[in-house]
Amino acid sequence: MLDKMKLSYIYGICLSDNIASKKVMEKCGFIKEFEGIGNYQGEQKSIAKYIIRK
């Protein structure tokens, strides 16, 4: 997918308490890079940030 789109990585971000979204990203091969307070839709919230690389 990344090669077809000519990307080296894709980030996925969700709220930390959104267990379902976290599980979907992990099943799709994303790796958790950060969990803590961060920008989410213009506000500081508890987030989980995932990444998938080539």
TORGU-736089 format. One record per atom (N, C-alpha, C): residue number from 1; residue in one letter; atom name; x, y, z. Coordinates in nm, 2 decimals, padded with zeros to 4 digits. Atoms other than C-alpha are relative to their C-alpha. Layout:
BEGIN
   num   residuo   atomo     east    north       up
   NUM         A      CA        X        Y        Z
...
END
This chain:
BEGIN
   num   residuo   atomo     east    north       up
     1         M       N    00.08   -00.12    00.00
     1         M      CA    00.00    00.00    00.00
     1         M       C    00.09    00.13    00.00
     2         L       N   -00.08   -00.12   -00.01
     2         L      CA    00.27    00.25    00.09
     2         L       C    00.08    00.02   -00.13
     3         D       N   -00.07   -00.02    00.13
     3         D      CA    00.47    00.18   -00.23
     3         D       C   -00.09    00.05   -00.11
     4         K       N    00.10   -00.04    00.10
     4         K      CA    00.16    00.22   -00.44
     4         K       C   -00.04    00.15    00.01
     5         M       N    00.03   -00.14   -00.02
     5         M      CA    00.09    00.56   -00.28
     5         M       C    00.12    00.09    00.01
     6         K       N   -00.13   -00.07    00.00
     6         K      CA    00.46    00.65   -00.29
     6         K       C    00.02    00.08    00.13
     7         L       N   -00.02   -00.05   -00.14
     7         L      CA    00.47    00.71    00.09
     7         L       C    00.10   -00.08    00.07
     8         S       N   -00.09    00.08   -00.08
     8         S      CA    00.74    00.61    00.34
     8         S       C   -00.07   -00.04    00.13
     9         Y       N    00.07    00.03   -00.13
     9         Y      CA    00.50    00.61    00.64
     9         Y       C   -00.14    00.07    00.00
    10         I       N    00.13   -00.05   -00.03
    10         I      CA    00.15    00.68    00.76
    10         I       C   -00.02    00.00    00.15
    11         Y       N    00.03   -00.01   -00.15
    11         Y      CA    00.05    00.81    01.11
    11         Y       C   -00.15   -00.03    00.02
    12         G       N    00.14    00.02   -00.04
    12         G      CA   -00.27    00.70    01.28
    12         G       C   -00.01    00.05    00.15
    13         I       N    00.01   -00.06   -00.13
    13         I      CA   -00.39    00.90    01.58
    13         I       C   -00.15   -00.02    00.05
    14         C       N    00.14    00.01   -00.06
    14         C      CA   -00.69    00.83    01.82
    14         C       C    00.01    00.04    00.14
    15         L       N    00.00   -00.02   -00.15
    15         L      CA   -00.79    00.91    02.17
    15         L       C    00.04   -00.12    00.07
    16         S       N   -00.06    00.11   -00.08
    16         S      CA   -00.62    00.70    02.43
    16         S       C   -00.10   -00.10    00.05
    17         D       N    00.11    00.09   -00.05
    17         D      CA   -00.95    00.56    02.56
    17         D       C   -00.08   -00.07   -00.11
    18         N       N    00.07    00.07    00.12
    18         N      CA   -01.06    00.44    02.21
    18         N       C    00.07   -00.13   -00.02
    19         I       N   -00.07    00.13    00.01
    19         I      CA   -00.96    00.08    02.26
    19         I       C   -00.03   -00.06   -00.14
    20         A       N    00.03    00.06    00.13
    20         A      CA   -01.13   -00.03    01.94
    20         A       C    00.09    00.05   -00.11
    21         S       N   -00.09   -00.06    00.10
    21         S      CA   -00.94    00.21    01.72
    21         S       C    00.15   -00.04    00.01
    22         K       N   -00.14    00.05   -00.02
    22         K      CA   -00.61    00.11    01.88
    22         K       C    00.02   -00.14   -00.04
    23         K       N   -00.01    00.14    00.04
    23         K      CA   -00.68   -00.26    01.82
    23         K       C    00.00   -00.01   -00.16
    24         V       N    00.01    00.00    00.15
    24         V      CA   -00.77   -00.19    01.45
    24         V       C    00.14    00.04   -00.06
    25         M       N   -00.13   -00.04    00.05
    25         M      CA   -00.44    00.00    01.40
    25         M       C    00.10   -00.11    00.02
    26         E       N   -00.10    00.10   -00.03
    26         E      CA   -00.24   -00.27    01.56
    26         E       C   -00.02   -00.12   -00.09
    27         K       N    00.03    00.11    00.09
    27         K      CA   -00.41   -00.54    01.35
    27         K       C    00.04    00.03   -00.14
    28         C       N   -00.04   -00.04    00.13
    28         C      CA   -00.33   -00.34    01.04
    28         C       C    00.15    00.02   -00.01
    29         G       N   -00.14   -00.01    00.00
    29         G      CA    00.04   -00.34    01.13
    29         G       C    00.06    00.13    00.05
    30         F       N   -00.06   -00.12   -00.06
    30         F      CA    00.08    00.00    01.29
    30         F       C    00.06   -00.03    00.13
    31         I       N   -00.07    00.02   -00.12
    31         I      CA    00.32    00.03    01.58
    31         I       C   -00.02    00.13    00.08
    32         K       N    00.02   -00.12   -00.09
    32         K      CA    00.25    00.26    01.88
    32         K       C    00.13    00.07    00.02
    33         E       N   -00.12   -00.09   -00.01
    33         E      CA    00.50    00.55    01.88
    33         E       C   -00.01    00.09    00.12
    34         F       N    00.02   -00.10   -00.11
    34         F      CA    00.35    00.77    02.15
    34         F       C   -00.14   -00.02    00.06
    35         E       N    00.13   -00.01   -00.07
    35         E      CA    00.08    00.78    02.41
    35         E       C    00.02    00.10    00.12
    36         G       N   -00.01   -00.11   -00.10
    36         G      CA    00.02    01.09    02.62
    36         G       C   -00.09    00.12   -00.05
    37         I       N    00.07   -00.12    00.04
    37         I      CA   -00.11    01.44    02.59
    37         I       C    00.06    00.06   -00.13
    38         G       N   -00.04   -00.05    00.13
    38         G      CA   -00.10    01.58    02.24
    38         G       C   -00.12    00.07   -00.07
    39         N       N    00.10   -00.07    00.08
    39         N      CA   -00.29    01.78    01.98
    39         N       C   -00.10   -00.10   -00.07
    40         Y       N    00.10    00.08    00.07
    40         Y      CA   -00.62    01.62    01.87
    40         Y       C   -00.11    00.09   -00.04
    41         Q       N    00.10   -00.09    00.05
    41         Q      CA   -00.85    01.82    01.65
    41         Q       C    00.00    00.14    00.06
    42         G       N   -00.02   -00.14   -00.05
    42         G      CA   -00.71    02.15    01.78
    42         G       C    00.00    00.01    00.15
    43         E       N    00.00    00.00   -00.15
    43         E      CA   -00.73    02.05    02.15
    43         E       C    00.11   -00.09    00.06
    44         Q       N   -00.10    00.09   -00.07
    44         Q      CA   -00.48    01.90    02.40
    44         Q       C   -00.08   -00.11    00.07
    45         K       N    00.07    00.11   -00.06
    45         K      CA   -00.61    01.55    02.48
    45         K       C    00.09   -00.12    00.02
    46         S       N   -00.08    00.12   -00.01
    46         S      CA   -00.48    01.21    02.58
    46         S       C   -00.02   -00.08   -00.13
    47         I       N    00.00    00.07    00.13
    47         I      CA   -00.39    01.04    02.25
    47         I       C    00.09   -00.11   -00.01
    48         A       N   -00.09    00.10    00.03
    48         A      CA   -00.23    00.74    02.11
    48         A       C    00.04    00.02   -00.15
    49         K       N   -00.05   -00.03    00.13
    49         K      CA   -00.01    00.79    01.80
    49         K       C    00.07   -00.13   -00.05
    50         Y       N   -00.06    00.12    00.06
    50         Y      CA    00.08    00.50    01.57
    50         Y       C    00.06    00.03   -00.13
    51         I       N   -00.07   -00.02    00.13
    51         I      CA    00.30    00.47    01.26
    51         I       C    00.01   -00.14   -00.07
    52         I       N   -00.04    00.12    00.08
    52         I      CA    00.34    00.22    00.98
    52         I       C    00.10    00.05   -00.10
    53         R       N   -00.10   -00.04    00.09
    53         R      CA    00.65    00.23    00.77
    53         R       C    00.02   -00.11   -00.11
    54         K       N   -00.03    00.09    00.11
    54         K      CA    00.77    00.07    00.44
    54         K       C    00.08   -00.12    00.06
END
